[in-house]
Amino acid sequence: MIALLKRLVSFSGSERIGVAVLLVLLSGLIIWPNLIPSPTSSVADMDNFKRHIDSLSRLLPADNDVEPFFTFDYQRKNRDTDYKQYEKRKINYVHFDPNTADTTMFEQLGFSPKQAAAIVNYRSHGAVFRTPDDFKKVFVVSDEHFERLKSYIHIDTVALPKIQPRVRFDSLRFPKREPRIVEINAADTAELKLVNGIGEATARQIVAYRKRLGGFATIEQLREIRGMTDERFEQIALQITVNTDLFTRIDLKTASDTVLKAHPYIGAYAARGILHFRQVAGAEACTVDALITNNILKKDIAEKLRPYAEIKP
């Protein structure tokens, strides 16, 4: 019996630890309510805090001594409006010459000091106001402000500097020379530069394009030179002749792929089409008109190619 009781009340090591933890938790539950302050003490502390705030507020200035934060934007807006109205009342509309007026005059006309300085700075960089509308080009002059000042702008045209004639850019690159007629298929770059309107770069381009074509068939082909304007062409064409016996022709019936695709009016894609057409239809059928009909060449390009493809008897 005694042995049975010993077995019932005896604990292992882990069981003794569990009992100890349980006792600590029970003790905490008993002590915890005493650690929480009572509602009465919280209310008392809050009352003391309010009284402290009230005492500090008495040290602040009265409401009319400071600007409340929540009305700042509104009051600032009013101040800006009043300032603009004040500036508007200060405008003194008088006759003025924008070419000679100083910053003080521009400020009297309603411009801010920075705007007045910008106008004078714009003028100092060489700008001249020849008409009242020129004054509107200054970026600080608004359309509304210009309309108010337009009738007061008086420009002394006598004192204005004379307009210098512009030097044409082409006249600098291509100085006038004695007119000389040049045959374009035989001339080298030195001879081409004797033509008014042809410089070093253009002469090289003409020779390079002439080589690709096999020679020029017409003067109009000069328009295909890069950078050739209508004005320059009209100037050059009067000094150029074309010898149509000096350009190389192409036999579409026998020309190789290399020859065909090197020509500016054919190219690699059309060259393959011509070779295929010759295989299918036969070499004798390969004419300019046949290439147009079979959509191998566009009509406008084919007409440019025709002088090169027609073999003279």
WOTA-V155907 format. One record per run of one state. SS is the DSSP state (H for helix, E for strand, - for the rest). FROM is the first residue (numbers start at 1). LEN is the number of residues. If there is no record, write none. Layout:
SS&FROM&LEN / SS&FROM&LEN
This chain:
-&1&1 / H&2&8 / -&10&3 / H&13&23 / -&36&3 / H&39&19 / -&58&5 / H&63&3 / -&66&3 / H&69&22 / -&91&5 / E&96&1 / -&97&6 / H&103&6 / -&109&4 / H&113&12 / -&125&7 / H&132&4 / -&136&7 / H&143&10 / E&153&1 / -&154&3 / H&157&3 / -&160&9 / H&169&5 / -&174&8 / E&182&2 / -&184&5 / H&189&4 / -&193&7 / H&200&14 / -&214&5 / H&219&6 / -&225&5 / H&230&8 / -&238&2 / E&240&2 / -&242&15 / H&257&6 / -&263&4 / H&267&15 / -&282&1 / H&283&3 / -&286&2 / H&288&6 / -&294&5 / H&299&11 / -&310&4
